Amino acid sequence: MKKTCFISLMLIAIMVVPCSFAQKPSFTVGLVSDGALKANAEVAYKWAQSKFNAQVIPIPKSKADLTKFGVVWWDESNGPSIPNAFTDQAVINSFLNYVKDGGGLLLSNLALHYVNEMGLEANQLRYFGANANIPLDWTDLQIAKGQEKHPIFNGMKVEGGVIQYDILGYCEGSDFYGANGPTGPQNKNSKLLAQTIDKQPQCNGLVEYTVDAGTIIVIGWVWSSFAINAKLEDIHGPLHNNIIKYLATKSKFAAVDLSGKLTSTWGSIKAD
C-alpha cells in the first residue's frame, strides 16, 4: 500500500509541475533561407526557434524537401526583389506542390509577392523599400469584416475591431497596393484577414489562401518587420505564433499538440 501511494504521489507531482522541455508544440517548422540570414529573417527566425521546433533550411529543390515540416515559413527582406534562385520553376513547384498536398505555408514581407510567382494572383503586387526611421501611427491592423473570430487573432488585444501596431519603421516588403491604388486579393479561394485602418491607404497585408488541400497565409505591409519593430514583439509575436499554430492545424504534415503539454496517456501502473 505504501508503495502504491508513493507511486501515485509521484504521478501527481509529474502532472502538476511545469515541464520546460515539453512547452513547444509537437510539429516542426522549416525556416527557408537562401544563405546567410538577412537582418529581419535573423530576428524572426530566432524568435520562431524559441517558440517552436524550428530549423533553418535551404531553398527546396522538390516537394520532398518540405514535407518533413508541418509548417514552412519564408521571410524575405533586405533586397530590391525576391532573389532569382526562388524564381526557378522547380523551386516554385516545390512550394506549390507542398501546399497542394496539404502543407501550411507562411510568406512574410517580400515573400508575400510569391503569390504572383505561384500563379495565385494575376495582378502584380507592390514591392517597397525599407525605411528604418519613419514612425507611423496609422499602421494598426483592422480585422476584416467576418474574420473577427479567426484563430490567428485569439488572445490579442482588439479594440473596436482594431489591433494597435504603431511602427518605428519597416523593412523591404510587398502588399496589395497596386499601381493604380489599393487593391486586394483576387483569387477566388482567398480571404482578406486584416487591412490598414479606414481612411488610410488600403495595403491589405494579411491574406489567407486555400490551395487544394493546403493553406497559405501571407503577411506583408509593415506587420512582419521583426528587426526594426522589436519593441512591438508583444503584438507581432503573438500574431505570428497564432498564424503558425493555425497553419499547423490545417497541415497534413503536422502532428499537432498545440498545448505544449505532455501527450502521453497515463495507464495503470502496477507495483510488484
VOPAGU-2260 file (C-alpha; in pm, 1 decimal, decimal comma):
REM VOPAGU-2260
SITE   aa  ch    i         X         Y         Z
SITE  MET   A    0       0,0       0,0       0,0
SITE  LYS   A    1     278,0     243,2      86,5
SITE  LYS   A    2     449,4     168,7    -242,0
SITE  THR   A    3     126,5     228,4    -435,4
SITE  CYS   A    4      68,4     561,3    -256,8
SITE  PHE   A    5     425,6     668,9    -327,3
SITE  ILE   A    6     383,1     598,5    -699,6
SITE  SER   A    7      51,1     788,0    -702,5
SITE  LEU   A    8     214,9    1091,6    -541,2
SITE  MET   A    9     494,7    1078,8    -797,0
SITE  LEU   A   10     241,8    1077,5   -1081,2
SITE  ILE   A   11      58,6    1375,6    -933,7
SITE  ALA   A   12     385,4    1566,5    -898,8
SITE  ILE   A   13     482,2    1492,3   -1259,1
SITE  MET   A   14     146,2    1609,0   -1386,3
SITE  VAL   A   15     136,1    1939,3   -1195,2
SITE  VAL   A   16     497,7    2052,6   -1217,0
SITE  PRO   A   17     560,1    2257,2   -1535,3
SITE  CYS   A   18     783,6    2076,5   -1783,0
SITE  SER   A   19    1002,2    2323,4   -1968,1
SITE  PHE   A   20    1110,6    2057,0   -2213,7
SITE  ALA   A   21     750,4    1998,2   -2321,5
SITE  GLN   A   22     641,6    2355,6   -2384,8
SITE  LYS   A   23     696,6    2367,3   -2760,7
SITE  PRO   A   24     424,4    2226,2   -2989,0
SITE  SER   A   25     499,1    1885,1   -3135,1
SITE  PHE   A   26     507,7    1980,5   -3503,5
SITE  THR   A   27     819,9    2107,6   -3681,8
SITE  VAL   A   28     870,7    2436,3   -3866,0
SITE  GLY   A   29    1103,9    2482,6   -4162,7
SITE  LEU   A   30    1252,7    2833,0   -4193,1
SITE  VAL   A   31    1359,0    2892,0   -4552,2
SITE  SER   A   32    1674,6    3087,6   -4637,9
SITE  ASP   A   33    1895,7    3120,0   -4943,7
SITE  GLY   A   34    2214,2    3151,5   -4736,2
SITE  ALA   A   35    2328,9    3380,6   -4457,8
SITE  LEU   A   36    2021,6    3510,4   -4277,7
SITE  LYS   A   37    1918,5    3863,6   -4364,6
SITE  ALA   A   38    1855,0    4115,1   -4087,9
SITE  ASN   A   39    1479,7    4065,9   -4048,9
SITE  ALA   A   40    1483,8    3689,9   -4100,4
SITE  GLU   A   41    1760,2    3655,7   -3842,2
SITE  VAL   A   42    1540,9    3810,8   -3572,5
SITE  ALA   A   43    1217,9    3647,1   -3692,1
SITE  TYR   A   44    1368,7    3300,2   -3720,0
SITE  LYS   A   45    1542,2    3328,0   -3382,5
SITE  TRP   A   46    1202,8    3413,9   -3235,6
SITE  ALA   A   47    1047,6    3112,2   -3413,0
SITE  GLN   A   48    1316,3    2879,0   -3278,6
SITE  SER   A   49    1240,3    2998,1   -2926,0
SITE  LYS   A   50     872,0    2908,4   -2967,0
SITE  PHE   A   51     871,2    2604,3   -3195,4
SITE  ASN   A   52    1075,2    2304,4   -3300,7
SITE  ALA   A   53    1212,1    2503,0   -3590,9
SITE  GLN   A   54    1522,0    2490,2   -3807,2
SITE  VAL   A   55    1665,6    2694,2   -4092,4
SITE  ILE   A   56    1653,1    2507,7   -4423,0
SITE  PRO   A   57    1787,2    2583,7   -4772,6
SITE  ILE   A   58    1578,2    2664,6   -5078,3
SITE  PRO   A   59    1380,9    2349,0   -5157,8
SITE  LYS   A   60    1459,3    2156,0   -5472,2
SITE  SER   A   61    1149,6    1936,1   -5450,2
SITE  LYS   A   62     832,2    1893,3   -5250,1
SITE  ALA   A   63    1005,6    1617,4   -5050,0
SITE  ASP   A   64    1238,1    1878,7   -4900,5
SITE  LEU   A   65     936,8    2040,0   -4732,1
SITE  THR   A   66     701,1    1755,9   -4637,4
SITE  LYS   A   67     910,3    1676,0   -4328,9
SITE  PHE   A   68     781,1    2004,9   -4182,0
SITE  GLY   A   69     431,5    2069,1   -4053,8
SITE  VAL   A   70     466,2    2438,8   -4136,9
SITE  VAL   A   71     710,4    2617,4   -4366,7
SITE  TRP   A   72     790,6    2988,0   -4318,2
SITE  TRP   A   73     980,1    3200,3   -4567,2
SITE  ASP   A   74    1061,2    3557,5   -4466,0
SITE  GLU   A   75    1234,8    3765,4   -4730,4
SITE  SER   A   76    1362,4    4121,1   -4696,7
SITE  ASN   A   77    1675,3    4332,2   -4730,4
SITE  GLY   A   78    1675,8    4328,6   -5107,9
SITE  PRO   A   79    1503,9    4502,1   -5401,2
SITE  SER   A   80    1315,6    4189,9   -5506,2
SITE  ILE   A   81    1277,1    3818,7   -5446,6
SITE  PRO   A   82    1616,7    3651,8   -5509,1
SITE  ASN   A   83    1644,0    3491,0   -5851,3
SITE  ALA   A   84    1700,2    3145,5   -5703,8
SITE  PHE   A   85    1340,2    3143,9   -5578,3
SITE  THR   A   86    1200,1    3215,9   -5923,0
SITE  ASP   A   87    1328,9    2892,3   -6072,9
SITE  GLN   A   88    1023,8    2690,4   -6176,1
SITE  ALA   A   89    1139,3    2380,8   -5987,3
SITE  VAL   A   90    1157,0    2585,4   -5667,1
SITE  ILE   A   91     816,2    2742,3   -5725,4
SITE  ASN   A   92     672,1    2395,3   -5783,8
SITE  SER   A   93     832,6    2269,5   -5462,6
SITE  PHE   A   94     644,9    2526,0   -5254,6
SITE  LEU   A   95     323,4    2498,1   -5454,1
SITE  ASN   A   96     308,2    2118,0   -5452,3
SITE  TYR   A   97     384,4    2108,5   -5079,1
SITE  VAL   A   98      81,8    2328,8   -5020,9
SITE  LYS   A   99    -141,4    2149,2   -5271,0
SITE  ASP   A  100     -69,5    1820,8   -5095,3
SITE  GLY   A  101    -178,6    1961,5   -4759,4
SITE  GLY   A  102     105,1    2172,9   -4621,5
SITE  GLY   A  103      92,8    2503,7   -4434,7
SITE  LEU   A  104     299,2    2792,1   -4573,0
SITE  LEU   A  105     367,0    3137,2   -4424,1
SITE  LEU   A  106     509,2    3404,7   -4654,9
SITE  SER   A  107     617,3    3734,2   -4499,1
SITE  ASN   A  108     747,0    4071,5   -4618,5
SITE  LEU   A  109     884,5    4044,5   -4974,8
SITE  ALA   A  110     786,7    3677,9   -4984,5
SITE  LEU   A  111     420,8    3788,2   -4995,0
SITE  HIS   A  112     491,2    3868,3   -5358,6
SITE  TYR   A  113     540,2    3495,5   -5423,9
SITE  VAL   A  114     165,6    3455,6   -5475,9
SITE  ASN   A  115     238,2    3607,0   -5819,9
SITE  GLU   A  116     511,9    3357,4   -5895,8
SITE  MET   A  117     290,7    3068,9   -5781,3
SITE  GLY   A  118      12,3    3184,5   -6011,6
SITE  LEU   A  119    -232,6    3259,6   -5730,8
SITE  GLU   A  120    -266,7    3628,7   -5820,4
SITE  ALA   A  121    -257,8    3773,6   -6171,1
SITE  ASN   A  122    -223,6    4139,1   -6068,1
SITE  GLN   A  123     134,1    4237,4   -5992,9
SITE  LEU   A  124     176,9    4323,4   -5626,6
SITE  ARG   A  125     383,3    4610,2   -5493,8
SITE  TYR   A  126     743,2    4598,5   -5379,0
SITE  PHE   A  127     863,9    4874,2   -5148,2
SITE  GLY   A  128    1198,5    4960,8   -4995,9
SITE  ALA   A  129    1290,1    4985,9   -4631,0
SITE  ASN   A  130    1276,3    5287,0   -4402,3
SITE  ALA   A  131    1403,6    5210,2   -4056,0
SITE  ASN   A  132    1322,6    5551,0   -3911,2
SITE  ILE   A  133     972,5    5655,8   -4006,9
SITE  PRO   A  134     738,6    5618,4   -3708,2
SITE  LEU   A  135     376,8    5582,3   -3817,4
SITE  ASP   A  136      65,6    5560,8   -3602,6
SITE  TRP   A  137    -186,8    5455,5   -3869,1
SITE  THR   A  138     -43,5    5110,0   -3931,7
SITE  ASP   A  139    -280,4    4927,4   -3696,9
SITE  LEU   A  140    -440,3    4601,5   -3809,6
SITE  GLN   A  141    -810,5    4641,1   -3878,1
SITE  ILE   A  142    -963,3    4295,1   -3878,2
SITE  ALA   A  143   -1165,9    4235,9   -4192,8
SITE  LYS   A  144   -1541,5    4200,7   -4153,3
SITE  GLY   A  145   -1639,4    3842,4   -4083,6
SITE  GLN   A  146   -1290,5    3746,5   -3962,1
SITE  GLU   A  147   -1322,9    3870,9   -3603,6
SITE  LYS   A  148   -1319,9    3516,4   -3465,2
SITE  HIS   A  149   -1042,8    3383,8   -3687,2
SITE  PRO   A  150    -798,8    3179,1   -3473,0
SITE  ILE   A  151    -498,6    3394,0   -3568,1
SITE  PHE   A  152    -644,5    3676,3   -3356,8
SITE  ASN   A  153    -704,0    3463,5   -3046,6
SITE  GLY   A  154    -586,5    3622,3   -2722,1
SITE  MET   A  155    -488,0    3950,1   -2884,8
SITE  LYS   A  156    -596,8    4290,0   -2759,6
SITE  VAL   A  157    -864,7    4402,0   -3003,0
SITE  GLU   A  158   -1046,0    4732,5   -2956,8
SITE  GLY   A  159   -1323,6    4820,1   -3197,1
SITE  GLY   A  160   -1202,2    4557,8   -3441,2
SITE  VAL   A  161    -850,7    4703,6   -3442,8
SITE  ILE   A  162    -516,0    4575,7   -3311,6
SITE  GLN   A  163    -288,2    4868,8   -3236,7
SITE  TYR   A  164      53,4    4848,5   -3406,3
SITE  ASP   A  165     236,0    5182,1   -3423,1
SITE  ILE   A  166     558,1    5114,4   -3606,5
SITE  LEU   A  167     909,1    5253,4   -3569,8
SITE  GLY   A  168     992,1    5174,2   -3933,8
SITE  TYR   A  169     979,8    4886,1   -4178,5
SITE  CYS   A  170    1194,8    4652,7   -4385,5
SITE  GLU   A  171    1155,8    4584,8   -4757,9
SITE  GLY   A  172     820,8    4431,0   -4827,6
SITE  SER   A  173     524,3    4373,6   -5052,7
SITE  ASP   A  174     149,4    4425,2   -5034,8
SITE  PHE   A  175    -169,9    4458,2   -5237,0
SITE  TYR   A  176    -139,2    4831,6   -5300,6
SITE  GLY   A  177    -127,1    4826,5   -5679,6
SITE  ALA   A  178      -1,6    5070,9   -5939,2
SITE  ASN   A  179    -349,9    5219,8   -5966,0
SITE  GLY   A  180    -409,8    5235,6   -5594,1
SITE  PRO   A  181    -548,2    4997,0   -5332,3
SITE  THR   A  182    -644,8    4651,4   -5443,9
SITE  GLY   A  183    -693,7    4325,9   -5262,4
SITE  PRO   A  184    -659,0    3954,7   -5323,8
SITE  GLN   A  185    -845,2    3848,4   -5638,4
SITE  ASN   A  186    -808,6    3471,8   -5608,2
SITE  LYS   A  187   -1149,7    3311,2   -5555,1
SITE  ASN   A  188   -1006,7    3090,5   -5279,3
SITE  SER   A  189    -858,4    3377,7   -5081,5
SITE  LYS   A  190    -990,5    3580,5   -4793,2
SITE  LEU   A  191    -869,2    3909,6   -4654,7
SITE  LEU   A  192    -797,2    3875,8   -4281,4
SITE  ALA   A  193    -681,2    4228,2   -4194,7
SITE  GLN   A  194    -636,6    4562,4   -4365,1
SITE  THR   A  195    -497,3    4903,2   -4283,5
SITE  ILE   A  196    -734,6    5113,6   -4075,6
SITE  ASP   A  197   -1014,5    5300,3   -4252,1
SITE  LYS   A  198    -935,2    5631,5   -4425,4
SITE  GLN   A  199    -574,7    5521,4   -4484,6
SITE  PRO   A  200    -419,3    5358,4   -4795,6
SITE  GLN   A  201    -551,6    5003,3   -4806,7
SITE  CYS   A  202    -242,4    4785,4   -4830,7
SITE  ASN   A  203    -437,7    4470,5   -4735,1
SITE  GLY   A  204    -134,1    4294,7   -4597,2
SITE  LEU   A  205    -280,0    3983,7   -4432,3
SITE  VAL   A  206    -449,4    3723,7   -4652,2
SITE  GLU   A  207    -528,4    3351,4   -4637,3
SITE  TYR   A  208    -535,1    3121,8   -4940,4
SITE  THR   A  209    -677,8    2774,2   -4968,8
SITE  VAL   A  210    -482,4    2587,9   -5235,3
SITE  ASP   A  211    -622,0    2238,6   -5294,3
SITE  ALA   A  212    -559,0    2054,9   -4963,9
SITE  GLY   A  213    -326,2    2317,0   -4815,8
SITE  THR   A  214    -321,1    2667,6   -4673,8
SITE  ILE   A  215    -105,3    2974,6   -4728,7
SITE  ILE   A  216    -104,6    3288,4   -4516,0
SITE  VAL   A  217      76,4    3595,7   -4644,1
SITE  ILE   A  218     166,1    3885,2   -4415,0
SITE  GLY   A  219     319,8    4194,2   -4563,1
SITE  TRP   A  220     285,0    4571,5   -4547,4
SITE  VAL   A  221     469,4    4654,0   -4220,1
SITE  TRP   A  222     330,9    4383,3   -3995,7
SITE  SER   A  223     621,9    4139,7   -4006,7
SITE  SER   A  224     917,5    4374,5   -3952,7
SITE  PHE   A  225    1064,4    4189,6   -3656,5
SITE  ALA   A  226    1407,0    4354,7   -3652,5
SITE  ILE   A  227    1304,5    4719,2   -3678,8
SITE  ASN   A  228     997,4    4687,6   -3458,1
SITE  ALA   A  229    1147,6    4467,5   -3187,9
SITE  LYS   A  230     968,1    4673,1   -2921,4
SITE  LEU   A  231     638,0    4559,2   -3071,2
SITE  GLU   A  232     706,4    4187,9   -3022,9
SITE  ASP   A  233     418,9    4171,4   -2774,0
SITE  ILE   A  234     195,6    4226,6   -3077,5
SITE  HIS   A  235     362,4    4068,1   -3378,8
SITE  GLY   A  236     494,4    3781,7   -3164,5
SITE  PRO   A  237     150,4    3653,8   -3057,9
SITE  LEU   A  238      13,4    3718,9   -3407,2
SITE  HIS   A  239     281,4    3509,9   -3579,0
SITE  ASN   A  240     254,5    3248,7   -3305,0
SITE  ASN   A  241    -116,9    3217,2   -3378,5
SITE  ILE   A  242     -58,0    3207,6   -3753,9
SITE  ILE   A  243     193,4    2924,2   -3731,5
SITE  LYS   A  244     -25,9    2722,5   -3496,3
SITE  TYR   A  245    -327,9    2778,7   -3718,6
SITE  LEU   A  246    -137,2    2660,8   -4025,5
SITE  ALA   A  247     -32,5    2352,3   -3830,5
SITE  THR   A  248    -395,3    2264,8   -3757,2
SITE  LYS   A  249    -456,2    2273,4   -4132,2
SITE  SER   A  250    -142,0    2086,8   -4231,7
SITE  LYS   A  251    -133,7    1723,0   -4334,3
SITE  PHE   A  252     231,9    1713,3   -4233,8
SITE  ALA   A  253     190,5    1831,0   -3872,3
SITE  ALA   A  254     133,0    1603,7   -3574,4
SITE  VAL   A  255     -30,2    1872,4   -3368,3
SITE  ASP   A  256     -32,8    1917,9   -2993,1
SITE  LEU   A  257     -76,2    2293,4   -2968,4
SITE  SER   A  258     -99,7    2297,8   -2589,1
SITE  GLY   A  259     267,1    2227,1   -2537,6
SITE  LYS   A  260     168,2    1970,1   -2276,5
SITE  LEU   A  261     273,4    1609,9   -2242,7
SITE  THR   A  262      78,2    1397,7   -2489,8
SITE  SER   A  263     119,9    1063,5   -2307,8
SITE  THR   A  264    -189,1     892,0   -2179,3
SITE  TRP   A  265    -135,0     754,3   -1834,1
SITE  GLY   A  266    -237,8     392,7   -1793,4
SITE  SER   A  267    -249,1     184,1   -1482,0
SITE  ILE   A  268      87,6     131,3   -1317,1
SITE  LYS   A  269     128,0    -179,2   -1113,7
SITE  ALA   A  270     378,1    -221,4    -833,2
SITE  ASP   A  271     532,7    -557,1    -768,1
